[in-house]
Amino acid sequence: DMGEDEFMTLDLFKKIARECGEGGLFTMKFSMRGEPLMNPDIVEMVAYAKEMGIHEVWINTNGGPLTEKMARGLMDARVDWITMSFDGLGEIYESIRRPLKYDKQIEKLKMLREIRDAHNPDCMLNVQSVWSAIKENPQEYVDLMKGIVDRVASNPDMNFEEFMLVPDEGFICPRLWQRMGITSTGNYLKCPSDFQMEEIMCNAKDYTV
């Protein structure tokens, strides 16, 4: 729980995107701990980011809010990459992604692919699952998804009760120099994985990127 549940305003986003474009940012990703497609301005945000010269605009989504109109808008806005979290098949998917329905989401994936092919063939379509949802028959999952999308991936499950992480005093996390996390209200996070906002550096309303 990040303690934020509001949408980033379009004005704040445009300020950030404009500054990112001026700074030569390569990739902008709509993700963190929210659902980007719930933002009513998402299509305009993608289009503006591309207009500002950002090379790669990426969306992570669960696909729930996706509509045909939105898919056409995103492709016309020249989105570069869409990753849909699609955990398992059938009942397993529905148990993890409740209240989404498996058959409906498969149809959305196929619809997205069809619109992508017609309007923006350079856009990469990717699905990813947690490993535990497909471990019984990963090939069935891969075979189905490779018929719809360009790339199929799985993420390891993080079980902190069974696995102990041993600190390495010599380790320096590279993510501080690779990524910048900005929350929906404009807070710059010291660490892009600081989802509980324990170390906020400042706010985008007051400081430029």
N, C-alpha and C positions, 0 to 999 in steps of 0.2 A: 504494500500500500504506500504509494508515493505521497499521499495527502493532497493530491490534485485530481480533480475530475472534470475540469472545464476544457473547452476547446481553445487552442491557440487562435487568437484573433488574426484576421487576414492582414491588418496593418502591421502587427508585430512580425508576422511571418515575412512580409515583404521587406521590412527593414533588415531582418536576418539574411534573407536570400540575396538581397542587393549587396550587402557587405561580403557575403560569401563569394558571390560572383566577382566582386572587385578584388578579392584576395586569391582568386584562382582555385577555389575549392573544386576537387574532382568529383567527389561523391556526396550526395545528400540522401540520407535514409529517413523515411517516416516510419518510426517503430517505437522503441523503448517499451514502456508498459501500458500501452493504450492501443486502441483500434483505429488506425488512420482513416479508414473509409467511413467512420461515423462523422467525421468533420464535414459539414455541409460545403466547405470551401476547398475540398481536397483537389478537385480537378483544376480549379484556378490556381491553387498553390503549385501544382506540378508544372502547369504551363508557365507560370511566372519564374520558377526556378530555372527552367530551360531557357527562357528569354534572357535571364541574367547570365547565361553562359556556363551553368553548371553542367559538367560533362555527363554525369551519371546520376539519375534520379531514381531512387529505389523505394519500393513500398513493401513492408511486411504486413500481412493481413491474415485473419482467420476466414475471410471470404464471406462471412455472414451478411454484411450490408451490401454486397455487390449486386448491382442490377445491370441490365443490358445498356441502359442509358449511361450509367456511370462508366461501364467498361469502354463504351465508344468515346466518352469524354476523355478518359485517361489515355487511351491510345492516340486520339487526335492531339492531346497535349504532349505527346512524344515521351511518355514514361519509358524508362530504359530497362527496368527490372521489376518484376512482381514475384514475391515469394509468398505462397499460401501455406499456412500451417495446416497439414492434413494428416492427423494422427490415426493411422490404421485404416482398416476397411470395415464396412458394415456396422455391426453392433459395437465393435470396439471403438470405432470412430465416434459413434453417437454417445457412448458412455463417457468419453473424454471431452468431446466438444459440445455437450448438451447446452442449449436445446437445438443445435443445428442437426439437420437430417441428411444422412449420407447420400441418398439418391439425388436429392436436390442440389447438394454441393458438387457432386460429380457433374451434373448437368451445367452448373455454373462454370466449372473448369472448362468444359467443352465449349461453352458459349464464349468464354474469354479467349480461348485458343482461336476460335473461328474469327472473332473480331480482330484479334491481334494479327492474324495472317492477312486480313484484308486491309487493315489500316496502319499497322506499325510493325512490319515483319522483323525489325531488328530488336524488338523488345524480348528480353529473356523471361520465360515463364518457368518457375521453379516450385516444386512442392517439397516440404520437409516434414518428417514425422519423428516423434521420440522413438528410440529403438525398441522399447518394451512393447509398443503397440504393433510392431511388425515382426518381432523376433521369431515367432512361430513359423512364419512363411514369408520371409522378406522378398523372395523372388516373385511371388504373386503380386505383391504391392508394386514392385519395380516394373513388372511387365505391364500392369494396368496403366500406371502413371506415364510410362515412357511412350504410350500410345496417345497421350494427351498433351504433355508438357515437354520442355526441352531438357530439364535437369531434375533428378530425384536425389534427395539427401535424407539422412537421418542424424539425429543428435543423441548423444549418450544421455541416459538418465542420471541425474545428480542426486544420489542418495546419501545425505550427510549423516544418517544414522549408522550406516554400515561401513562407510569409508572415512578414514581419517586423513586429512590433508596435512602433510608434514612441511612446516615452513622451511624455506631455504633463505638463509640470511644474505646470500649473494645475489638473489633474484631481484631484478628490476623490471617491473611490469611495463611493457612497451605501449600499452593502450593510452597512457597519459599523453603520448606524443603522436598517436595515430588518430584518435577520435576525440570529438568534443560532444558532450551530451547537453542539450538544451531542453528544458522541460516546457510544458504547455503554457506556463505563465512567464517563461523567459529566463528561468534560473540557469546559470552556467554551473554545471557540476564539475568538481575537481576530477572525479572519476566517472566515466560514462556508464559504469555499472553500479553507481551509487543510487539505487532505486528508492532508497528511503531518505535521500537528500540529507545525509549527515554532514557533507562538506560542500556548501554552496559558496562559490567564489564571488559572484555578483549577479546582476540581472541585465539581460539584453536591452531593456528599456533605458538603462543608464550608461551602459558601456558597449562599444562596438565589438563585433566579432574579432 
